[in-house]
């Protein structure tokens, strides 16, 4: 039975796919059957709990193609965990004694929604999984279909999450300019902090993209414009263990030879050590509604800078974060193709009432399908043994 009314929401952090995915869903539903109503909940699960939505009109459908040109989320995001009753109550999203999942389910029923499309990362789709389970157990006739958004590219069992390719490319562009700061001061240490809480994929992919750019450029060594000064000298990610004293000794030689050192780190690298130090000092570690450490508050880039500065004899340390620049970009050509294939299948699944998260299933021959919600979880580690990454470490002199 075809759906009569579809709802879309985006949630979690931004990624270079949200706007395009919204546009793709609206376009595909309009192509297949324009009589199917579409609404968008404003600001993610917050809007769902509050019944705040906008109706997609015929005029909006005509302009849906414009969303592919932009980043961000035109309908807004929020970080709300429906199973965290205490947080929902604190934020005024539910009343005392209310179950946020039931409030959300009742709102969907009130709005007459048959299909709910959630566009988000592991937290968003885990929340969608919890909601889908609640709906099923309480006999609500509604299907939830998720789209995997996260620039970390760390969702099981999805091979490639939407927006991650673009984020890597944009981060590389960001550093192409930032690296020029090494001429602003003698013995400069530049730390490029890339998003990635538990997974180093984005840092590795950003570094690889940057070196692709670097390898297309010409240099004037006699004038100080050398490839070595603009290259990456170290990459630190959560999955990669290293001896800081050994690395400092290696990088000290780089500093002496080039008058600068350029380091790429994942924002999640070193967090366990930083948190342990904070707790040992009796400091409270700030966390979000999902229990994740607030990385801006613990500031891994600053910590790495402090560790290396004295050992390298750096005169100045600069920490630059490309995350917000990268995650709010419009999707690139590779992501646009992936987004279209996923949104088209999402609508196809909606027409046959098949729930799940759309993606290439790594445990099922990389087939693009609706992966079962109970199999969706975050924290998938980056495989540091992949040939391209091993070669990257060798190229920058980090591999033993």
Secondary structure, 3 states (H helix, E strand, C coil): CCCCEEEEEECCCCCCCHHHHHHHHHHHHHHHHCCCEEEEECCHHHHHHHCCEEECCHHHHHCHHHHHHCCCCCCCCCCCCCCCHHHHHHCCCCCCCCCHHHHHHHHHHHCCCCEEEEEECHHHHHHHHHHHHHHHHCCCCCEEEEEEECCCCCCECECCCECHHHHHHHHHHHHHHHHHHHHCCCCEEEEEEECCCCCCHHHHHHHHHHHHHHCCCCCEHHHCECHHHHCCCEEECCCCCCCHHHHHHHHHHHHHHHCEEEEEEECCCCHHHHHHHHHHCCCCCCECCCCCECHHHHCHHHHHHHHHHHHHCCCEEEEEECHHHHHCCCCCHHHHHHHHHHHHHHHHHHHCCCCEEEEEECCCCCEEEEECHHHCECCCCCCCCCHHHHHHHHHCCCCC
